[in-house]
Amino acid sequence: MKVRDYTPLMAKLSDIYARRSPYSKAIQGQAVNYLVDGGSHTLRLIKPFPPRIASARGAWLTDEDGHKIMDLWQGHMANILGHNPREITTPLAEALGGGFGLQTGFTDRLQVDTARILCDRTGSERMRFTTSGALATMYAIMLGRAFTGRELVLKVGGGWHGSQPWALKGIDYHGGVGNGYQAVESNGVPAAVTDQVLVTPFNDPERLRDLFRASGDQMACFIMEPFIGVGGYMPASQEFVQAARELTQQYGVVLILDEVIAGFRFRAGNMGALYDIQPDLATFGKIIGGGMPVAAVGGRAEIMELAGLSEGGSRAYKAARVKFSGGTYSAHPASMLAARTMMSYLVDHEAEIYPRLGKLGEQARRTVRDAFAAEGIYVHVTGGDGVLPGSSMFMLHFPFEPDRPLVCPSDCFDPARCDIPLCHTVLDLAMLVEDVFMLHSHAGISTAHTEADIAFLGEACQHAARRIKPYL
Ligand SMILES: Cc1ncc(COP(=O)(O)O)c(C=O)c1O
């Protein structure tokens, strides 16, 4: 392991950034008086202070200091059409002007249309909407536990499913490598819950088989991302997904594919289809909401119906009922309008959108690699391999030895293998002073990005690489 001291570089970058962003700095000064750390989502509170965004359109943001920033973070990867696309904002503005959009407390036909598209495109028999990915995965796990009558929940080490009690184990990205992702990354969560969570390594079918042999008959559900997001931007291998499907079927365990990132990202539908498997349940969020807070759980009717009040069920069935209910803002009218508009647009333009995104993604990966290589820095770019030859998602990693592939979070977060501070802290700021925004080296191309934007990214990478090089 090489220990590199980036303290002087970070001080230099912070100074450049602070001098060019006095308004954002001043707002942060006020923000910490009212908001914990100055905001409501830790990831957005980058150091030394976040750029405060004044407006956003397409691939670009404008901050309070007037900088135009090319954005590759795009609303936590929700904005596949870029920021505030007219395809979504026009119908929303018309609806609001015409007396439809804020919460009514009733239900409407829009919700039916939206659910129909989502069911059709994901092979789900029934849907229910909620407002965040974390709630969706929590409800999916509750459904899996109720359906099987079992306690144990299996998840992947480094798999992020939102901040909810069953999902906060195995997400200590930096400490996880040493402890096999067995730690719980939050106070306030009952041990009675986290003790029921088992953790298995990503893309390791053999270990998965061992775990099922040992505890499969006590497991309620296995939740996994087909494209691991926070864990390093890597698709699950065909073998891993296949093993997950076969083992869950063999042991009567509910397979939940968490497609909050992956859904509608690589095709106008679920990613599970790329593996030719159908999970029992799937969770969706981000893109499907068209920039509004929409998430969903979908899947087999006999499991989903546990969320309902169906008349015909037996007493035992009713006793298994899951309170996937409440939610003042669930299936909010404006959100459903944005969701229906977004998904219809992606379905109608699927044949142009996804190949173009894949091509730009490939171009971006190549451009980034070349830009760093020109300064003698090896960067490993994940996001576009396995079942995803054409992917709009990419993440930069800086392994000390270039020859070994990165296939799971413990590869990417191992400080003996990869330069973690460079990937997770230094690069973000080095790029931001070049007017490109990436978060923890995560990036996603939207349809609003152009080849000129990719060239701009290349130049920014080269400038950042020049700044970083003396500290390696
Ligand atoms: C795969 C996955 N599942 C669930 C979530 C949680 O979604 P939300 O942030 O909407 O609660 C996320 C968020 O990044 C995610 O990437």
The ligand as an ORCA input file, in Angstrom:
! r2SCAN-3c Opt
* xyz 0 1
  C     -29.400      0.731     -5.593
  C     -30.029      1.733     -4.690
  N     -31.054      1.355     -3.907
  C     -31.683      2.228     -3.098
  C     -31.270      3.530     -3.041
  C     -31.962      4.489     -2.125
  O     -32.723      5.379     -2.842
  P     -33.145      6.771     -2.187
  O     -31.909      7.594     -2.104
  O     -34.162      7.306     -3.133
  O     -33.718      6.459     -0.855
  C     -30.229      3.970     -3.844
  C     -29.780      5.376     -3.807
  O     -28.736      5.761     -4.260
  C     -29.575      3.046     -4.678
  O     -28.536      3.414     -5.439
*
